Amino acid sequence: MPILNRRTLLMSTATLALTASLPLRAETLPPIHVAKGTGCECCTAWVDHLRAEGFSVTEEELYGMLLINYKLDNGIPQRMISCHTGKIEGYMIEGHVPAADIRRLLQDRPDAIGLAVPGMPYGSPGMGDETAREAYDVFLIARDGTTSVFTSYPAA
């Protein structure tokens, strides 16, 4: 039977403390590519939100009609347009969609174009303080361009 000495006890305690601080399951998220307008602070704030949530993000600045055409060419209906557009595993993410909804989309894998938060609702990721947010919906965009509510966020 091994003898428990001070050194073994300290090493065991340190190992246990380090192991306890690690997540139980490492989540590997696919990369997301974000097309955005030049110098848009809320687009940058949304990208920061995604990175803080564990996404690897690449960014591309598109100007004026190039950005609008990118959205329309990828199936985003005009009524769903916001300021930036992400692309992840074949899905389009339009506007200030929370990372939790992107994770759910990737888990559920619906046959759809993607998700959208039209406009720029205050309190959505990248658009100010969530504790003072206005109510908004995240929409699922079907392949035929119709939409349905994917998640509703009440006013805070």
C-alpha positions in Angstrom: 0.0 0.0 0.0 1.5 3.4 -1.0 2.3 5.9 1.7 0.5 9.3 1.4 3.2 11.9 1.9 2.9 15.7 1.8 4.1 16.0 -1.8 1.6 13.4 -3.1 -1.2 15.1 -1.2 -0.3 18.5 -2.6 0.0 17.2 -6.2 -3.3 15.4 -5.9 -5.0 18.4 -4.5 -3.6 20.6 -7.3 -4.7 18.1 -10.0 -8.2 17.9 -8.5 -8.5 21.7 -8.4 -7.4 22.0 -12.0 -9.7 19.2 -13.2 -12.7 20.6 -11.4 -12.2 24.0 -13.2 -12.5 22.4 -16.6 -15.8 22.0 -18.4 -17.3 18.6 -18.2 -17.6 18.4 -22.0 -15.6 20.4 -24.4 -17.8 21.9 -27.0 -16.5 22.1 -30.5 -18.3 24.7 -32.5 -18.0 25.1 -36.2 -16.6 28.4 -37.5 -18.9 31.2 -38.6 -18.1 33.7 -41.3 -19.7 37.2 -40.8 -20.3 39.7 -43.6 -20.8 43.2 -42.3 -20.8 46.8 -43.2 -17.7 49.0 -42.8 -17.1 50.4 -39.3 -20.4 49.1 -37.8 -20.0 49.0 -34.0 -23.0 46.8 -33.3 -21.7 44.2 -35.9 -18.4 44.2 -34.0 -20.2 43.8 -30.7 -22.2 40.8 -32.1 -18.9 39.2 -33.3 -17.5 39.8 -29.8 -20.6 38.0 -28.3 -20.1 35.0 -30.6 -16.4 34.8 -29.7 -17.2 35.0 -26.0 -19.6 32.1 -26.5 -16.9 30.0 -28.0 -17.4 30.5 -31.8 -14.5 31.0 -34.1 -15.4 34.0 -36.3 -14.0 35.3 -39.5 -15.1 38.7 -40.7 -15.5 40.3 -44.1 -16.5 43.9 -44.8 -18.9 44.4 -47.8 -20.0 47.8 -49.0 -23.5 49.0 -49.7 -25.2 46.9 -52.4 -22.6 44.1 -52.2 -23.8 43.4 -48.7 -27.5 43.6 -49.6 -26.9 41.3 -52.7 -25.0 38.8 -50.5 -28.1 38.6 -48.2 -30.6 38.3 -51.0 -28.5 35.8 -53.0 -28.3 33.6 -49.9 -32.1 33.5 -49.3 -32.6 36.2 -46.7 -36.0 37.8 -47.4 -35.9 41.6 -47.6 -38.3 41.9 -44.6 -35.8 40.0 -42.4 -32.7 42.1 -43.2 -30.5 43.5 -40.5 -27.0 44.9 -40.5 -24.8 41.8 -40.7 -25.0 38.2 -42.0 -23.3 35.1 -40.7 -22.9 31.8 -42.5 -22.3 28.6 -40.5 -22.5 25.0 -41.8 -24.8 26.0 -44.7 -27.1 28.1 -42.5 -27.5 31.9 -42.8 -27.7 34.0 -39.6 -29.1 37.4 -40.1 -28.8 40.2 -37.5 -28.4 40.0 -33.8 -29.2 36.4 -33.2 -28.2 35.1 -29.8 -25.5 32.4 -29.7 -27.9 30.0 -27.8 -30.2 30.1 -30.8 -27.4 29.3 -33.2 -26.4 26.3 -31.1 -30.0 25.1 -31.1 -30.2 25.5 -34.9 -27.0 23.4 -35.3 -28.3 20.8 -32.9 -31.8 20.5 -34.4 -30.7 20.8 -38.0 -34.0 21.9 -39.6 -34.4 22.0 -43.3 -34.2 25.8 -43.5 -32.2 28.8 -44.8 -31.4 29.9 -41.2 -32.3 32.4 -38.5 -33.0 36.1 -38.5 -33.6 39.0 -36.1 -34.8 41.7 -38.4 -33.9 45.3 -37.5 -31.8 46.0 -34.5 -33.8 45.5 -31.3 -32.3 47.0 -28.2 -30.9 44.5 -25.8 -30.3 41.8 -28.4 -26.6 40.6 -28.5 -24.5 43.6 -29.7 -27.3 46.1 -29.2 -27.0 47.3 -25.7 -27.9 46.2 -22.2 -29.8 42.9 -22.1 -31.3 43.9 -18.7 -33.2 46.7 -20.4 -34.0 44.9 -23.7 -37.1 45.3 -25.7 -39.1 42.3 -26.7 -38.0 40.6 -30.0 -38.3 37.4 -31.9 -35.8 35.2 -33.6 -37.3 33.9 -36.9 -36.6 30.6 -38.7 -36.4 31.2 -42.4 -37.9 28.3 -44.4 -36.5 27.3 -47.8 -39.6 28.9 -49.5 -38.9 32.2 -47.8 -41.7 32.0 -45.2 -40.8 32.6 -41.6 -41.9 31.3 -38.2 -40.9 32.3 -34.7 -38.0 30.2 -33.5 -37.5 31.9 -30.1 -39.2 34.9 -28.4 -37.4 37.1 -26.0 -39.6 39.2 -23.7 -38.8 42.7 -22.6 -36.6 42.9 -19.6 
